[in-house]
């Protein structure tokens, strides 16, 4: 009985871990893409002003 409970909790933990890592991956991706967009906008405005 105890063994099956342990297996259940370990699979649940694995699911939670995968969920959390997926969320952190999404956050990192969003962060990087927004950073790139910011850099792109900054460069284009700088070009527009120096012209």
N, C-alpha and C positions, 0 to 999 in steps of 0.2 A: 504493500500500500504506500509506504513511504517513498519507495523507488519511483513509482509512477508519478507521484506528486513532484518529485525532484525533476523528472523528465519534463513534465508539463511546465514547471516554472522556468526551466532552462530554455525551452523553445520560446516561451513568452519573452524572456530576456533577449533572446536572439532577435525576435521580431522587433522589440522596442529599439534595440541597438541599430538594426537596419533602418528603421524609421528615422531615428535621430541622425544617423550618418547621411541619409538621403536629404533630410532637411538642411543639414549644415552644408552639404554639397551645393544645394540650390542657392543657399544664402551666399556662399562664396562666388558662385557663378554670377548672381545678380550684382554683387559688389564689384566684381571685375568688369562686367559689361557696363555698369553705370559709370565706373571710373574711366573706361575707354571713351564713353560718350562725352563725359566731361572734358577729357583731354581734346577730343575732336572738336567740340564746340569752342573751347578756349583757343585752339589753333586757328579755326576759321575766323573767329572774331579778331584775333591778332592780325591775321592776313588782311581782313577788311579794313582795319584801322591803319595799317602801314601803307596801304595802297594810295 
